């Protein structure tokens, strides 16, 4: 991984206590820097359905 951690560290799950103690600005910065999960904008969602379709049987 880019920060030097291994995939093994990623499989341990979320450290919720550490996340709760992070400043909102830090969370936003880390999320913005995440190349594996890029932010989306309105154009990305323009073709998405508004809800689930009703299936008649």
Jmol script that loads the backbone (N, CA, C; Angstrom):
load data "model"
ATOM      1  N   UNK A   1       0.838  -1.164   0.000  1.00  0.00           N
ATOM      2  CA  UNK A   1       0.000   0.000   0.000  1.00  0.00           C
ATOM      3  C   UNK A   1       0.894   1.241   0.000  1.00  0.00           C
ATOM      4  N   UNK A   2       0.375   2.359  -0.500  1.00  0.00           N
ATOM      5  CA  UNK A   2       1.208   3.551  -0.619  1.00  0.00           C
ATOM      6  C   UNK A   2       1.815   4.043   0.692  1.00  0.00           C
ATOM      7  N   UNK A   3       1.126   3.836   1.806  1.00  0.00           N
ATOM      8  CA  UNK A   3       1.654   4.325   3.082  1.00  0.00           C
ATOM      9  C   UNK A   3       2.609   3.345   3.748  1.00  0.00           C
ATOM     10  N   UNK A   4       2.904   2.232   3.067  1.00  0.00           N
ATOM     11  CA  UNK A   4       3.838   1.265   3.604  1.00  0.00           C
ATOM     12  C   UNK A   4       3.193   0.144   4.394  1.00  0.00           C
ATOM     13  N   UNK A   5       1.892   0.219   4.652  1.00  0.00           N
ATOM     14  CA  UNK A   5       1.221  -0.861   5.357  1.00  0.00           C
ATOM     15  C   UNK A   5       0.992  -2.011   4.399  1.00  0.00           C
ATOM     16  N   UNK A   6       0.689  -3.147   4.945  1.00  0.00           N
ATOM     17  CA  UNK A   6       0.444  -4.320   4.110  1.00  0.00           C
ATOM     18  C   UNK A   6      -1.042  -4.599   4.006  1.00  0.00           C
ATOM     19  N   UNK A   7      -1.404  -5.445   3.076  1.00  0.00           N
ATOM     20  CA  UNK A   7      -2.804  -5.819   2.918  1.00  0.00           C
ATOM     21  C   UNK A   7      -3.325  -6.476   4.194  1.00  0.00           C
ATOM     22  N   UNK A   8      -2.441  -7.129   4.930  1.00  0.00           N
ATOM     23  CA  UNK A   8      -2.853  -7.765   6.180  1.00  0.00           C
ATOM     24  C   UNK A   8      -3.453  -6.742   7.142  1.00  0.00           C
ATOM     25  N   UNK A   9      -2.862  -5.559   7.212  1.00  0.00           N
ATOM     26  CA  UNK A   9      -3.387  -4.517   8.092  1.00  0.00           C
ATOM     27  C   UNK A   9      -4.790  -4.108   7.667  1.00  0.00           C
ATOM     28  N   UNK A  10      -5.057  -4.120   6.372  1.00  0.00           N
ATOM     29  CA  UNK A  10      -6.371  -3.728   5.878  1.00  0.00           C
ATOM     30  C   UNK A  10      -7.437  -4.762   6.194  1.00  0.00           C
ATOM     31  N   UNK A  11      -7.066  -6.004   6.419  1.00  0.00           N
ATOM     32  CA  UNK A  11      -8.050  -7.054   6.682  1.00  0.00           C
ATOM     33  C   UNK A  11      -8.499  -7.099   8.139  1.00  0.00           C
ATOM     34  N   UNK A  12      -7.846  -6.343   9.006  1.00  0.00           N
ATOM     35  CA  UNK A  12      -8.226  -6.362  10.427  1.00  0.00           C
ATOM     36  C   UNK A  12      -9.512  -5.606  10.682  1.00  0.00           C
ATOM     37  N   UNK A  13      -9.923  -4.772   9.762  1.00  0.00           N
ATOM     38  CA  UNK A  13     -11.157  -4.035   9.953  1.00  0.00           C
ATOM     39  C   UNK A  13     -10.920  -2.622  10.422  1.00  0.00           C
ATOM     40  N   UNK A  14     -11.994  -1.928  10.622  1.00  0.00           N
ATOM     41  CA  UNK A  14     -11.945  -0.528  11.013  1.00  0.00           C
ATOM     42  C   UNK A  14     -11.682  -0.372  12.501  1.00  0.00           C
ATOM     43  N   UNK A  15     -10.782   0.506  12.842  1.00  0.00           N
ATOM     44  CA  UNK A  15     -10.517   0.846  14.240  1.00  0.00           C
ATOM     45  C   UNK A  15     -11.464   1.991  14.587  1.00  0.00           C
ATOM     46  N   UNK A  16     -12.671   1.646  15.006  1.00  0.00           N
ATOM     47  CA  UNK A  16     -13.720   2.631  15.236  1.00  0.00           C
ATOM     48  C   UNK A  16     -13.351   3.628  16.321  1.00  0.00           C
ATOM     49  N   UNK A  17     -12.655   3.192  17.349  1.00  0.00           N
ATOM     50  CA  UNK A  17     -12.259   4.106  18.422  1.00  0.00           C
ATOM     51  C   UNK A  17     -11.317   5.174  17.876  1.00  0.00           C
ATOM     52  N   UNK A  18     -10.353   4.773  17.062  1.00  0.00           N
ATOM     53  CA  UNK A  18      -9.424   5.739  16.474  1.00  0.00           C
ATOM     54  C   UNK A  18     -10.160   6.688  15.537  1.00  0.00           C
ATOM     55  N   UNK A  19     -11.080   6.147  14.755  1.00  0.00           N
ATOM     56  CA  UNK A  19     -11.845   6.981  13.834  1.00  0.00           C
ATOM     57  C   UNK A  19     -12.687   8.014  14.583  1.00  0.00           C
ATOM     58  N   UNK A  20     -13.327   7.598  15.664  1.00  0.00           N
ATOM     59  CA  UNK A  20     -14.145   8.527  16.454  1.00  0.00           C
ATOM     60  C   UNK A  20     -13.306   9.662  17.047  1.00  0.00           C
ATOM     61  N   UNK A  21     -12.037   9.389  17.295  1.00  0.00           N
ATOM     62  CA  UNK A  21     -11.155  10.389  17.888  1.00  0.00           C
ATOM     63  C   UNK A  21     -10.471  11.286  16.860  1.00  0.00           C
ATOM     64  N   UNK A  22     -10.657  11.010  15.570  1.00  0.00           N
ATOM     65  CA  UNK A  22     -10.035  11.825  14.527  1.00  0.00           C
ATOM     66  C   UNK A  22     -10.836  13.102  14.302  1.00  0.00           C
ATOM     67  N   UNK A  23     -10.144  14.155  13.957  1.00  0.00           N
ATOM     68  CA  UNK A  23     -10.805  15.412  13.600  1.00  0.00           C
ATOM     69  C   UNK A  23     -11.492  15.232  12.245  1.00  0.00           C
ATOM     70  N   UNK A  24     -12.625  15.880  12.080  1.00  0.00           N
ATOM     71  CA  UNK A  24     -13.380  15.789  10.824  1.00  0.00           C
ATOM     72  C   UNK A  24     -12.519  16.205   9.632  1.00  0.00           C
ATOM     73  N   UNK A  25     -11.696  17.232   9.809  1.00  0.00           N
ATOM     74  CA  UNK A  25     -10.819  17.683   8.725  1.00  0.00           C
ATOM     75  C   UNK A  25      -9.851  16.583   8.304  1.00  0.00           C
ATOM     76  N   UNK A  26      -9.331  15.820   9.265  1.00  0.00           N
ATOM     77  CA  UNK A  26      -8.421  14.716   8.941  1.00  0.00           C
ATOM     78  C   UNK A  26      -9.147  13.619   8.175  1.00  0.00           C
ATOM     79  N   UNK A  27     -10.355  13.305   8.590  1.00  0.00           N
ATOM     80  CA  UNK A  27     -11.142  12.277   7.906  1.00  0.00           C
ATOM     81  C   UNK A  27     -11.407  12.697   6.473  1.00  0.00           C
ATOM     82  N   UNK A  28     -11.814  13.952   6.271  1.00  0.00           N
ATOM     83  CA  UNK A  28     -12.087  14.459   4.924  1.00  0.00           C
ATOM     84  C   UNK A  28     -10.821  14.437   4.066  1.00  0.00           C
ATOM     85  N   UNK A  29      -9.688  14.824   4.633  1.00  0.00           N
ATOM     86  CA  UNK A  29      -8.423  14.842   3.892  1.00  0.00           C
ATOM     87  C   UNK A  29      -8.016  13.427   3.471  1.00  0.00           C
ATOM     88  N   UNK A  30      -8.107  12.493   4.391  1.00  0.00           N
ATOM     89  CA  UNK A  30      -7.730  11.110   4.086  1.00  0.00           C
ATOM     90  C   UNK A  30      -8.650  10.532   3.015  1.00  0.00           C
ATOM     91  N   UNK A  31      -9.940  10.805   3.125  1.00  0.00           N
ATOM     92  CA  UNK A  31     -10.889  10.311   2.126  1.00  0.00           C
ATOM     93  C   UNK A  31     -10.588  10.906   0.751  1.00  0.00           C
ATOM     94  N   UNK A  32     -10.246  12.188   0.699  1.00  0.00           N
ATOM     95  CA  UNK A  32      -9.952  12.849  -0.574  1.00  0.00           C
ATOM     96  C   UNK A  32      -8.682  12.300  -1.209  1.00  0.00           C
ATOM     97  N   UNK A  33      -7.752  11.808  -0.396  1.00  0.00           N
ATOM     98  CA  UNK A  33      -6.485  11.271  -0.895  1.00  0.00           C
ATOM     99  C   UNK A  33      -6.570   9.788  -1.265  1.00  0.00           C
ATOM    100  N   UNK A  34      -7.692   9.142  -1.015  1.00  0.00           N
ATOM    101  CA  UNK A  34      -7.837   7.702  -1.237  1.00  0.00           C
ATOM    102  C   UNK A  34      -8.036   7.401  -2.722  1.00  0.00           C
ATOM    103  N   UNK A  35      -6.971   6.950  -3.382  1.00  0.00           N
ATOM    104  CA  UNK A  35      -7.025   6.660  -4.819  1.00  0.00           C
ATOM    105  C   UNK A  35      -7.908   5.455  -5.134  1.00  0.00           C
ATOM    106  N   UNK A  36      -8.118   4.564  -4.170  1.00  0.00           N
ATOM    107  CA  UNK A  36      -8.943   3.378  -4.399  1.00  0.00           C
ATOM    108  C   UNK A  36     -10.434   3.668  -4.267  1.00  0.00           C
ATOM    109  N   UNK A  37     -10.786   4.831  -3.775  1.00  0.00           N
ATOM    110  CA  UNK A  37     -12.183   5.183  -3.571  1.00  0.00           C
ATOM    111  C   UNK A  37     -12.384   6.662  -3.901  1.00  0.00           C
ATOM    112  N   UNK A  38     -12.288   7.000  -5.192  1.00  0.00           N
ATOM    113  CA  UNK A  38     -12.379   8.421  -5.555  1.00  0.00           C
ATOM    114  C   UNK A  38     -13.766   8.994  -5.289  1.00  0.00           C
ATOM    115  N   UNK A  39     -13.794  10.277  -5.036  1.00  0.00           N
ATOM    116  CA  UNK A  39     -15.065  10.970  -4.815  1.00  0.00           C
ATOM    117  C   UNK A  39     -15.871  10.989  -6.111  1.00  0.00           C
ATOM    118  N   UNK A  40     -17.162  11.071  -5.981  1.00  0.00           N
ATOM    119  CA  UNK A  40     -18.037  11.182  -7.150  1.00  0.00           C
ATOM    120  C   UNK A  40     -18.734  12.535  -7.113  1.00  0.00           C
ATOM    121  N   UNK A  41     -19.205  12.953  -8.283  1.00  0.00           N
ATOM    122  CA  UNK A  41     -19.953  14.205  -8.330  1.00  0.00           C
ATOM    123  C   UNK A  41     -21.324  13.916  -8.935  1.00  0.00           C
ATOM    124  N   UNK A  42     -22.108  14.938  -9.104  1.00  0.00           N
ATOM    125  CA  UNK A  42     -23.473  14.768  -9.589  1.00  0.00           C
ATOM    126  C   UNK A  42     -23.539  14.075 -10.948  1.00  0.00           C
ATOM    127  N   UNK A  43     -22.559  14.347 -11.827  1.00  0.00           N
ATOM    128  CA  UNK A  43     -22.583  13.734 -13.163  1.00  0.00           C
ATOM    129  C   UNK A  43     -22.431  12.211 -13.077  1.00  0.00           C
ATOM    130  N   UNK A  44     -21.720  11.733 -12.084  1.00  0.00           N
ATOM    131  CA  UNK A  44     -21.546  10.290 -11.899  1.00  0.00           C
ATOM    132  C   UNK A  44     -22.895   9.603 -11.637  1.00  0.00           C
ATOM    133  N   UNK A  45     -23.760  10.268 -10.909  1.00  0.00           N
ATOM    134  CA  UNK A  45     -25.028   9.680 -10.491  1.00  0.00           C
ATOM    135  C   UNK A  45     -26.194  10.047 -11.395  1.00  0.00           C
ATOM    136  N   UNK A  46     -25.959  10.834 -12.455  1.00  0.00           N
ATOM    137  CA  UNK A  46     -27.060  11.331 -13.293  1.00  0.00           C
ATOM    138  C   UNK A  46     -27.875  10.208 -13.939  1.00  0.00           C
ATOM    139  N   UNK A  47     -27.270   9.075 -14.220  1.00  0.00           N
ATOM    140  CA  UNK A  47     -27.999   7.974 -14.854  1.00  0.00           C
ATOM    141  C   UNK A  47     -28.478   6.910 -13.886  1.00  0.00           C
ATOM    142  N   UNK A  48     -28.259   7.115 -12.608  1.00  0.00           N
ATOM    143  CA  UNK A  48     -28.649   6.118 -11.613  1.00  0.00           C
ATOM    144  C   UNK A  48     -30.178   6.128 -11.417  1.00  0.00           C
ATOM    145  N   UNK A  49     -30.750   4.967 -11.169  1.00  0.00           N
ATOM    146  CA  UNK A  49     -32.202   4.922 -10.928  1.00  0.00           C
ATOM    147  C   UNK A  49     -32.548   5.611  -9.605  1.00  0.00           C
ATOM    148  N   UNK A  50     -33.758   6.121  -9.510  1.00  0.00           N
ATOM    149  CA  UNK A  50     -34.201   6.807  -8.299  1.00  0.00           C
ATOM    150  C   UNK A  50     -34.553   5.841  -7.176  1.00  0.00           C
ATOM    151  N   UNK A  51     -34.802   4.612  -7.502  1.00  0.00           N
ATOM    152  CA  UNK A  51     -35.164   3.621  -6.486  1.00  0.00           C
ATOM    153  C   UNK A  51     -35.216   2.246  -7.115  1.00  0.00           C
ATOM    154  N   UNK A  52     -35.754   1.313  -6.398  1.00  0.00           N
ATOM    155  CA  UNK A  52     -35.892  -0.047  -6.918  1.00  0.00           C
ATOM    156  C   UNK A  52     -37.104  -0.155  -7.810  1.00  0.00           C
ATOM    157  N   UNK A  53     -36.967  -0.929  -8.886  1.00  0.00           N
ATOM    158  CA  UNK A  53     -38.139  -1.117  -9.742  1.00  0.00           C
ATOM    159  C   UNK A  53     -39.116  -2.093  -9.098  1.00  0.00           C
ATOM    160  N   UNK A  54     -40.339  -1.896  -9.391  1.00  0.00           N
ATOM    161  CA  UNK A  54     -41.384  -2.776  -8.891  1.00  0.00           C
ATOM    162  C   UNK A  54     -41.483  -3.953  -9.843  1.00  0.00           C
ATOM    163  N   UNK A  55     -41.401  -5.143  -9.276  1.00  0.00           N
ATOM    164  CA  UNK A  55     -41.494  -6.343 -10.097  1.00  0.00           C
ATOM    165  C   UNK A  55     -42.891  -6.931  -9.879  1.00  0.00           C
ATOM    166  N   UNK A  56     -43.614  -7.069 -10.964  1.00  0.00           N
ATOM    167  CA  UNK A  56     -44.959  -7.662 -10.858  1.00  0.00           C
ATOM    168  C   UNK A  56     -44.833  -9.149 -11.159  1.00  0.00           C
ATOM    169  N   UNK A  57     -45.484  -9.950 -10.341  1.00  0.00           N
ATOM    170  CA  UNK A  57     -45.444 -11.397 -10.569  1.00  0.00           C
ATOM    171  C   UNK A  57     -46.814 -11.932 -10.845  1.00  0.00           C
TER     172      UNK A  57
END
end "model"
wireframe off; spacefill off
backbone 0.3
color backbone group
